Amino acid sequence: MKGRWVIKLGIVASIQTITSHASAFDPLLVQHTVPTNSNGGTIFGEQPCEFGALGRPLALREAVERSLCHNPKTREAWTSVKAQAAAVGVARAAFLPTVSGNWQGVRDDSATDVNGHPQLSSNTAATVRSESVTLNWVLFDFGGRSAALHNASALLAAARATQDATLQDAFAMVAKDYYTAQAMQAAQEAATTVEGMTRDSLIAAQAKVDRGVAPVTDMLLAQTQHEEAVFSLTKAEGDAQTAFGTLASDMGLDPDEALMVPAVTASSMPDQTYSESVAQLIEDVKRTHPSVLAAQAQFEAAQAKVAQTRAEGLPNISLVAKYSRNNQPASLGLGIPTFPANGRDAYVGVQVSIPFFEGFSRHYQSQQAVADAERQREALDGTRQQVALDVWIDYQALRTATLNATHSETLLAIAGRAFDAAEHRYQSGVGNILELLNTQTALATAQQRRVQALTDWSSAKLQLASKLGRLNMSDLAKGAPSELK
């Protein structure tokens, strides 16, 4: 008859898993590659996420900085970089030895009853402790660890490039929403001006009808156009509020936050921004855009994974060592009492591990890794094709916006002169109400197109910079409609 009660405590401590404070303790030097916050990519540098009260008016730079700090996608990309940097640390740690310790405490109550021979029976109780320290150090593994490190490093490069691409997209999105808010604010102001003009025309037509020098249809036509202007003004106010709510949401604020942006003006006409041809821009972006760099790094990581998978199926050589001790009681034989004793055991040597057969799993794992590398190669080609198309589309949009900005200035000047002439002719009794209303409508349309052309040019400029992967904070001073160069 035996009885045993065991209290066992295992302690495993290996030097690559010591984590007292992950961000502060970095013995393998991987955390220096991680930005301090979510808006710190290689393109944008380190920008503190600390803000005071909203600017009035709100500058584009402030809107962008707030958005990059509060955008969930930029924070997600940042955490991916942190996770992948830690994976590089794991891959580097594989080159170091592992040391584990084990302690065991056992309360051993043992009873043996021998029938017919009580002198051989025994009943002992002892508290047995044992301690051991084990070392294992892989010395050679046919390149498996090197391939794993290459894979992790390539994935870290991909994460950094993906973060830059995400920042580019978030930057472009908030800039577009900012310009939309400016355009809607200007459209509301233009609609207010048009409503005032139509009201003045209605008053002038009413006066002529009252004096009997104009038919009542003049007043009715003027009244119709005034009501249409009121309708347009109401819609413009709603569109402006929607645009401001979207911009506030981009910055992590409630949509009902009161915002004000600078008015859309232009001291000089915009010109062509890029001296390179569109063919040269396309050729450059296929090599340098962050999304292409990310896809390239992922392809390289997949190639390294193929080598890693194959190497893991080859032998490896390790240095192994162990030292243990215990106080297990000793006995000379059956029926002889136990005596206190101390035991020690130590060894050091070389271990060769050879995976002879793994059920063909290694073969299929290699096939899977090769197929994944092929998939990443196709994804890289697709990314290059997509960024080239994006640059072509946005280049044409910028070219069109630049030409339309020039045309809109000419159109506005002509429409203004036509309205002044028609208004003077109507007041003098020479012109008719239709002439006045037509030129009034043309002037309102020209004002709206001018505002839209300026904001379209500014937005198209930053959108193209984003598609080229060249967007950074220095573009803000050059891209705002109030500072067009």
C-alpha positions as CSV (number, residue, x, y, z in Angstrom):
1,M,0.0,0.0,0.0
2,K,1.4,3.4,-1.0
3,G,0.2,6.9,-0.6
4,R,1.7,10.0,-2.2
5,W,0.8,13.7,-2.1
6,V,2.7,15.8,-4.5
7,I,3.1,19.6,-4.6
8,K,4.9,20.5,-7.8
9,L,6.1,23.9,-8.9
10,G,7.7,24.3,-12.3
11,I,9.7,27.4,-13.1
12,V,10.8,27.9,-16.7
13,A,12.9,31.0,-17.5
14,S,14.6,31.5,-20.9
15,I,16.6,34.5,-21.8
16,Q,14.6,35.3,-24.9
17,T,11.3,35.6,-22.9
18,I,12.3,37.9,-20.1
19,T,9.7,40.7,-20.4
20,S,9.7,43.0,-17.3
21,H,8.6,45.9,-19.4
22,A,8.4,45.2,-23.2
23,S,8.7,48.8,-24.4
24,A,11.6,49.6,-22.0
25,F,13.5,46.2,-22.0
26,D,14.7,45.6,-25.6
27,P,18.0,43.5,-25.4
28,L,17.8,42.4,-29.0
29,L,17.3,46.0,-30.3
30,V,14.1,45.7,-32.3
31,Q,11.9,48.4,-30.8
32,H,13.9,51.3,-32.3
33,T,12.2,50.5,-35.6
34,V,8.8,51.2,-34.1
35,P,7.4,54.8,-34.2
36,T,6.3,56.3,-30.9
37,N,2.7,56.9,-32.0
38,S,0.3,56.0,-34.8
39,N,1.2,59.0,-37.1
40,G,4.9,58.4,-37.2
41,G,5.8,56.7,-40.4
42,T,9.1,56.9,-42.3
43,I,7.6,59.6,-44.5
44,F,5.9,61.8,-41.9
45,G,8.4,61.6,-39.1
46,E,7.5,61.8,-35.4
47,Q,4.5,64.0,-34.8
48,P,3.2,64.3,-31.2
49,C,-0.5,63.5,-30.7
50,E,-1.1,66.4,-28.3
51,F,-3.6,69.1,-29.2
52,G,-5.3,72.1,-27.6
53,A,-8.5,73.9,-28.7
54,L,-9.5,73.7,-32.3
55,G,-8.1,76.4,-34.5
56,R,-10.6,79.0,-35.8
57,P,-10.3,78.9,-38.7
58,L,-9.1,75.3,-38.8
59,A,-5.9,74.9,-40.8
60,L,-5.4,71.9,-43.1
61,R,-2.2,70.9,-41.2
62,E,-4.1,70.7,-37.9
63,A,-6.9,68.7,-39.5
64,V,-4.4,66.2,-40.9
65,E,-2.4,65.9,-37.7
66,R,-5.5,65.3,-35.7
67,S,-6.8,62.8,-38.2
68,L,-3.6,60.8,-38.4
69,C,-3.6,60.4,-34.6
70,H,-7.2,59.4,-34.3
71,N,-7.8,57.3,-37.4
72,P,-8.4,53.6,-36.5
73,K,-6.6,52.4,-39.6
74,T,-3.4,54.3,-38.8
75,R,-3.5,53.0,-35.3
76,E,-4.0,49.4,-36.6
77,A,-1.1,49.8,-39.0
78,W,1.0,51.1,-36.1
79,T,0.2,48.1,-33.9
80,S,1.1,45.8,-36.8
81,V,4.5,47.3,-36.9
82,K,4.9,46.8,-33.2
83,A,3.8,43.1,-33.4
84,Q,6.2,42.4,-36.4
85,A,9.1,44.1,-34.6
86,A,8.5,41.7,-31.7
87,A,8.5,38.8,-34.2
88,V,11.9,39.9,-35.4
89,G,13.0,39.7,-31.8
90,V,11.7,36.2,-31.6
91,A,13.7,35.2,-34.7
92,R,16.9,36.8,-33.4
93,A,16.4,35.0,-30.0
94,A,16.5,31.6,-31.8
95,F,20.3,32.1,-32.2
96,L,20.7,32.3,-28.4
97,P,20.7,29.5,-25.9
98,T,17.7,28.7,-23.8
99,V,18.1,28.0,-20.1
100,S,15.2,26.5,-18.0
101,G,15.0,25.7,-14.3
102,N,12.7,23.2,-12.6
103,W,12.0,22.8,-8.9
104,Q,9.8,20.0,-7.5
105,G,8.7,19.4,-3.9
106,V,7.1,16.1,-3.1
107,R,5.6,14.8,0.2
108,D,6.1,11.0,-0.2
109,D,4.3,8.6,2.3
110,S,5.0,5.0,1.3
111,A,3.8,1.9,3.1
112,T,4.6,-1.8,2.1
113,D,2.9,-4.8,3.9
114,V,4.5,-8.2,3.1
115,N,2.0,-11.0,4.0
116,G,3.6,-13.5,6.4
117,H,6.8,-11.6,6.7
118,P,6.2,-8.5,8.8
119,Q,9.9,-8.0,9.2
120,L,10.0,-7.1,5.5
121,S,7.2,-4.5,5.7
122,S,8.0,-0.9,5.8
123,N,6.3,2.5,6.3
124,T,8.2,5.6,5.4
125,A,7.4,9.3,5.1
126,A,9.7,11.9,3.5
127,T,9.7,15.3,1.9
128,V,11.6,15.0,-1.3
129,R,12.9,18.0,-3.2
130,S,14.7,18.1,-6.6
131,E,16.1,21.0,-8.7
132,S,17.5,21.0,-12.2
133,V,18.9,23.5,-14.7
134,T,18.9,22.6,-18.4
135,L,20.7,24.4,-21.3
136,N,20.0,23.9,-25.0
137,W,21.8,25.8,-27.7
138,V,21.2,25.1,-31.4
139,L,24.6,25.4,-33.1
140,F,23.8,24.5,-36.7
141,D,20.5,24.0,-38.5
142,F,21.2,24.3,-42.2
143,G,19.9,27.9,-42.4
144,G,16.5,27.5,-40.8
145,R,17.0,30.3,-38.2
146,S,18.5,32.6,-40.8
147,A,15.6,32.1,-43.1
148,A,13.2,32.7,-40.2
149,L,15.0,35.9,-39.4
150,H,14.9,37.0,-43.1
151,N,11.2,36.2,-43.2
152,A,10.5,38.2,-40.0
153,S,12.6,41.2,-41.2
154,A,10.9,41.3,-44.5
155,L,7.5,41.2,-42.9
156,L,8.6,44.1,-40.6
157,A,9.6,46.0,-43.7
158,A,6.2,45.2,-45.2
159,A,4.5,46.4,-42.1
160,R,6.4,49.7,-42.1
161,A,5.6,50.2,-45.8
162,T,2.0,49.4,-45.2
163,Q,1.9,51.9,-42.4
164,D,3.3,54.6,-44.8
165,A,0.7,53.6,-47.4
166,T,-2.0,53.8,-44.7
167,L,-0.8,57.2,-43.6
168,Q,-0.8,58.4,-47.3
169,D,-4.4,57.2,-47.7
170,A,-5.5,58.8,-44.4
171,F,-3.7,62.0,-45.3
172,A,-5.4,62.2,-48.7
173,M,-8.8,61.3,-47.3
174,V,-8.8,64.1,-44.7
175,A,-7.4,66.6,-47.2
176,K,-10.2,65.7,-49.6
177,D,-12.8,66.1,-46.9
178,Y,-11.2,69.4,-45.8
179,Y,-11.4,70.8,-49.4
180,T,-14.9,69.5,-49.7
181,A,-15.8,71.4,-46.5
182,Q,-14.2,74.5,-48.0
183,A,-16.0,74.1,-51.3
184,M,-19.4,73.6,-49.5
185,Q,-18.7,76.6,-47.3
186,A,-17.9,78.7,-50.4
187,A,-20.9,77.3,-52.2
188,Q,-23.1,78.3,-49.3
189,E,-21.7,81.9,-49.4
190,A,-22.2,82.0,-53.2
191,A,-25.8,80.8,-52.8
192,T,-26.3,83.5,-50.2
193,T,-25.0,86.1,-52.7
194,V,-27.2,84.7,-55.4
195,E,-30.2,84.9,-53.2
196,G,-29.4,88.5,-52.5
197,M,-29.1,89.3,-56.2
198,T,-32.4,87.6,-57.0
199,R,-34.1,89.5,-54.2
200,D,-32.8,92.8,-55.6
201,S,-34.0,91.9,-59.0
202,L,-37.4,91.0,-57.6
203,I,-37.6,94.4,-55.9
204,A,-36.6,96.2,-59.1
205,A,-39.1,94.3,-61.2
206,Q,-41.8,94.9,-58.6
207,A,-41.1,98.7,-58.7
208,K,-41.4,98.7,-62.5
209,V,-44.6,96.8,-62.4
210,D,-46.0,99.2,-59.7
211,R,-45.1,102.2,-62.0
212,G,-46.7,100.5,-64.9
213,V,-43.6,100.4,-67.1
214,A,-43.2,96.6,-67.0
215,P,-45.6,93.7,-67.3
216,V,-46.5,91.6,-64.3
217,T,-44.7,88.7,-65.9
218,D,-41.4,90.4,-65.2
219,M,-42.2,90.3,-61.5
220,L,-43.4,86.7,-61.6
221,L,-40.2,85.6,-63.4
222,A,-38.1,87.4,-60.9
223,Q,-40.0,85.9,-58.1
224,T,-39.6,82.4,-59.6
225,Q,-35.9,82.8,-59.8
226,H,-35.7,84.1,-56.2
227,E,-37.6,81.1,-54.9
228,E,-35.1,78.8,-56.8
229,A,-32.3,80.7,-55.2
230,V,-33.8,80.2,-51.8
231,F,-34.1,76.5,-52.5
232,S,-30.5,76.3,-53.6
233,L,-29.4,78.2,-50.5
234,T,-31.2,75.7,-48.3
235,K,-29.5,72.8,-50.0
236,A,-26.1,74.5,-49.8
237,E,-26.5,74.9,-46.1
238,G,-27.3,71.2,-45.6
239,D,-24.4,70.2,-47.8
240,A,-22.0,72.4,-45.8
241,Q,-23.2,70.9,-42.5
242,T,-22.7,67.4,-43.9
243,A,-19.2,68.2,-45.1
244,F,-18.2,69.8,-41.7
245,G,-19.6,66.7,-39.9
246,T,-17.5,64.4,-42.0
247,L,-14.4,66.5,-41.4
248,A,-15.0,66.5,-37.6
249,S,-15.4,62.7,-37.7
250,D,-12.1,62.3,-39.5
251,M,-10.4,64.1,-36.6
252,G,-12.1,61.9,-34.0
253,L,-14.6,64.6,-33.0
254,D,-18.4,64.4,-32.8
255,P,-20.0,65.4,-36.1
256,D,-21.8,68.3,-34.4
257,E,-18.5,70.0,-33.5
258,A,-18.6,73.6,-34.7
259,L,-15.9,74.0,-37.3
260,M,-14.7,76.9,-39.5
261,V,-12.3,76.7,-42.4
262,P,-10.6,79.5,-44.3
263,A,-12.3,81.0,-47.3
264,V,-11.3,79.7,-50.8
265,T,-9.2,82.4,-52.5
266,A,-6.3,82.4,-55.0
267,S,-3.6,85.1,-55.3
268,S,-2.4,83.6,-58.5
269,M,-3.4,80.9,-60.9
270,P,-2.3,77.3,-60.2
271,D,0.2,75.8,-62.6
272,Q,1.5,72.3,-63.4
273,T,3.0,70.8,-60.3
274,Y,5.2,68.1,-61.7
275,S,8.0,68.6,-64.2
276,E,8.3,64.8,-65.0
277,S,6.2,63.3,-67.7
278,V,3.4,61.0,-66.7
279,A,5.3,58.0,-68.1
280,Q,8.2,58.8,-65.8
281,L,5.9,59.2,-62.8
282,I,4.3,55.8,-63.6
283,E,7.7,54.2,-63.9
284,D,8.9,55.7,-60.6
285,V,5.7,54.8,-58.6
286,K,6.0,51.2,-59.7
287,R,9.3,51.1,-57.8
288,T,8.9,53.5,-54.9
289,H,5.2,53.6,-53.7
290,P,4.8,52.3,-50.2
291,S,2.2,49.7,-51.2
292,V,4.6,48.4,-53.8
293,L,7.4,48.2,-51.3
294,A,5.1,46.4,-48.9
295,A,4.1,43.9,-51.6
296,Q,7.8,43.4,-52.5
297,A,8.7,42.8,-48.9
298,Q,5.9,40.3,-48.5
299,F,7.1,38.4,-51.6
300,E,10.6,38.3,-50.1
301,A,9.2,37.1,-46.8
302,A,7.3,34.3,-48.6
303,Q,10.5,33.2,-50.4
304,A,12.3,33.1,-47.1
305,K,9.5,31.0,-45.7
306,V,10.1,28.4,-48.4
307,A,13.8,28.2,-47.4
308,Q,12.8,28.1,-43.7
309,T,10.2,25.3,-44.2
310,R,12.7,23.2,-46.1
311,A,15.5,23.8,-43.6
312,E,13.3,22.7,-40.7
313,G,13.1,19.3,-42.2
314,L,16.9,18.9,-42.1
315,P,19.1,17.8,-39.1
316,N,20.2,20.2,-36.5
317,I,23.0,20.1,-34.0
318,S,22.6,21.4,-30.5
319,L,24.8,21.8,-27.4
320,V,22.9,20.3,-24.4
321,A,23.8,20.5,-20.7
322,K,21.9,19.7,-17.5
323,Y,22.7,19.7,-13.8
324,S,20.2,18.3,-11.2
325,R,20.2,17.4,-7.5
326,N,17.7,15.8,-5.1
327,N,17.4,14.5,-1.5
328,Q,15.6,11.3,-2.4
329,P,16.1,8.9,0.6
330,A,18.0,5.7,-0.1
331,S,17.4,2.1,1.0
332,L,19.6,-1.0,0.8
333,G,16.7,-3.3,0.0
334,L,13.2,-4.6,0.9
335,G,12.4,-4.2,4.6
336,I,15.4,-2.1,5.3
337,P,14.7,1.4,6.5
338,T,15.5,4.4,4.3
339,F,18.3,6.8,5.1
340,P,18.7,10.4,4.2
341,A,20.7,10.9,1.0
342,N,21.6,13.6,-1.6
343,G,22.0,12.9,-5.2
344,R,23.6,14.9,-8.0
345,D,23.6,14.4,-11.8
346,A,25.3,16.5,-14.5
347,Y,26.0,16.1,-18.2
348,V,27.1,18.2,-21.2
349,G,27.2,17.0,-24.8
350,V,26.2,17.4,-28.4
351,Q,22.8,16.4,-29.6
352,V,22.0,15.7,-33.3
353,S,18.3,15.6,-34.2
354,I,17.4,14.0,-37.6
355,P,13.8,14.0,-38.7
356,F,13.7,10.8,-40.7
357,F,10.0,10.7,-41.4
358,E,7.2,13.2,-40.7
359,G,4.3,11.6,-42.5
360,F,5.0,13.6,-45.7
361,S,3.9,16.8,-43.9
362,R,7.2,18.5,-44.7
363,H,6.6,17.9,-48.4
364,Y,3.1,19.5,-48.3
365,Q,4.3,22.3,-46.1
366,S,7.0,23.1,-48.7
367,Q,4.4,23.0,-51.5
368,Q,2.2,25.4,-49.5
369,A,5.1,27.8,-48.9
370,V,6.0,27.8,-52.6
371,A,2.3,28.4,-53.6
372,D,2.2,31.3,-51.1
373,A,5.3,32.8,-52.7
374,E,3.7,32.6,-56.1
375,R,0.6,34.2,-54.7
376,Q,2.7,37.1,-53.3
377,R,4.5,37.5,-56.6
378,E,1.1,37.9,-58.4
379,A,0.0,40.3,-55.7
380,L,3.1,42.4,-56.3
381,D,2.4,42.5,-60.0
382,G,-1.2,43.5,-59.3
383,T,-0.1,46.2,-56.9
384,R,2.3,47.7,-59.5
385,Q,-0.5,47.7,-62.1
386,Q,-2.9,49.4,-59.7
387,V,-0.6,52.2,-58.6
388,A,0.3,52.9,-62.2
389,L,-3.4,53.2,-63.1
390,D,-4.0,55.4,-60.0
391,V,-1.2,57.8,-61.0
392,W,-2.6,58.0,-64.6
393,I,-6.1,58.8,-63.4
394,D,-5.0,61.4,-60.8
395,Y,-2.5,62.9,-63.2
396,Q,-5.3,63.5,-65.7
397,A,-7.5,64.8,-62.9
398,L,-4.8,67.3,-61.9
399,R,-4.3,68.4,-65.5
400,T,-8.0,68.9,-66.0
401,A,-8.3,70.8,-62.7
402,T,-5.4,73.1,-63.6
403,L,-7.0,73.9,-67.0
404,N,-10.5,74.4,-65.4
405,A,-9.0,76.7,-62.8
406,T,-7.8,79.0,-65.6
407,H,-11.0,78.7,-67.5
408,S,-13.1,79.4,-64.5
409,E,-11.4,82.7,-63.8
410,T,-12.1,83.8,-67.4
411,L,-15.7,82.6,-67.2
412,L,-16.3,84.4,-63.9
413,A,-14.9,87.7,-65.3
414,I,-17.1,87.5,-68.4
415,A,-20.2,86.5,-66.5
416,G,-19.7,89.5,-64.1
417,R,-19.4,92.0,-66.9
418,A,-22.5,90.5,-68.6
419,F,-24.6,90.8,-65.4
420,D,-23.4,94.4,-64.8
421,A,-24.4,95.3,-68.3
422,A,-27.8,93.5,-68.2
423,E,-28.6,95.1,-64.8
424,H,-27.7,98.6,-66.1
425,R,-29.8,98.0,-69.2
426,Y,-32.8,96.8,-67.2
427,Q,-32.6,99.7,-64.8
428,S,-32.4,102.1,-67.8
429,G,-35.5,100.5,-69.4
430,V,-33.6,99.2,-72.4
431,G,-33.1,95.5,-71.5
432,N,-35.8,93.0,-70.5
433,I,-36.2,90.8,-67.4
434,L,-35.2,87.6,-69.3
435,E,-31.8,89.1,-70.2
436,L,-31.2,90.1,-66.6
437,L,-32.3,86.8,-65.2
438,N,-30.2,84.8,-67.7
439,T,-27.0,86.8,-66.9
440,Q,-27.8,86.5,-63.2
441,T,-28.0,82.7,-63.5
442,A,-24.8,82.6,-65.6
443,L,-23.0,84.7,-62.9
444,A,-24.1,82.4,-60.1
445,T,-23.0,79.3,-62.1
446,A,-19.6,80.9,-62.8
447,Q,-19.0,81.7,-59.1
448,Q,-19.8,78.2,-58.1
449,R,-17.6,76.7,-60.8
450,R,-14.7,79.0,-59.8
451,V,-14.9,77.8,-56.2
452,Q,-15.2,74.2,-57.3
453,A,-12.3,74.5,-59.7
454,L,-9.9,75.9,-57.1
455,T,-10.8,73.2,-54.5
456,D,-10.7,70.5,-57.2
457,W,-7.1,71.6,-58.1
458,S,-5.9,71.6,-54.5
459,S,-7.5,68.3,-53.9
460,A,-6.2,66.8,-57.1
461,K,-2.7,68.0,-56.3
462,L,-2.6,66.2,-53.0
463,Q,-4.4,63.1,-54.3
464,L,-1.7,62.7,-57.0
465,A,1.0,63.2,-54.4
466,S,-0.6,60.5,-52.3
467,K,-0.8,58.1,-55.3
468,L,2.9,58.8,-56.0
469,G,3.7,58.1,-52.3
470,R,5.3,61.6,-52.0
471,L,2.7,63.2,-49.7
472,N,4.2,64.7,-46.6
473,M,3.6,67.6,-44.2
474,S,5.5,70.1,-46.4
475,D,2.8,69.7,-49.1
476,L,0.2,71.4,-46.8
477,A,1.6,74.9,-47.1
478,K,1.6,74.5,-50.9
479,G,-1.7,72.8,-51.3
480,A,-4.2,75.0,-49.5
481,P,-6.5,76.9,-51.8
482,S,-5.8,80.1,-49.9
483,E,-2.1,79.8,-50.7
484,L,-2.1,78.4,-54.3
485,K,1.2,79.1,-56.2
